[in-house]
Amino acid sequence: MEDKTTDNLKIALLARMNVLVVRLFVFNGRKTGYSLNENSLCGLKKLLK
């Protein structure tokens, strides 16, 4: 049982972080005038490095 709840918490945290990251990219994209796709791809590449 404990393992399953921790997995669910991890998934929930990851999902929440993804939402925050996407919102950040949307905000940055609007501010700088870049297209969202271009901006988020660059940001994701930076995060993955």
C-alpha positions, -999 to 999 in steps of 0.1 A, spaced: 0 0 0 27 25 9 46 20 -23 15 27 -43 7 59 -24 43 72 -28 41 64 -66 8 84 -68 23 113 -49 54 113 -72 31 113 -103 10 141 -88 41 162 -80 55 156 -115 22 166 -131 20 197 -109 56 207 -118 48 201 -155 18 225 -152 40 251 -136 67 247 -162 42 251 -190 26 282 -174 61 296 -170 68 290 -207 35 305 -217 42 336 -196 78 340 -210 65 334 -245 40 362 -242 65 385 -226 92 380 -252 70 374 -282 84 340 -291 61 312 -302 51 289 -274 64 257 -291 98 272 -298 101 286 -263 90 254 -245 112 232 -266 143 253 -259 133 254 -222 128 216 -220 161 210 -237 178 232 -211 160 214 -183 170 180 -197 207 189 -200 
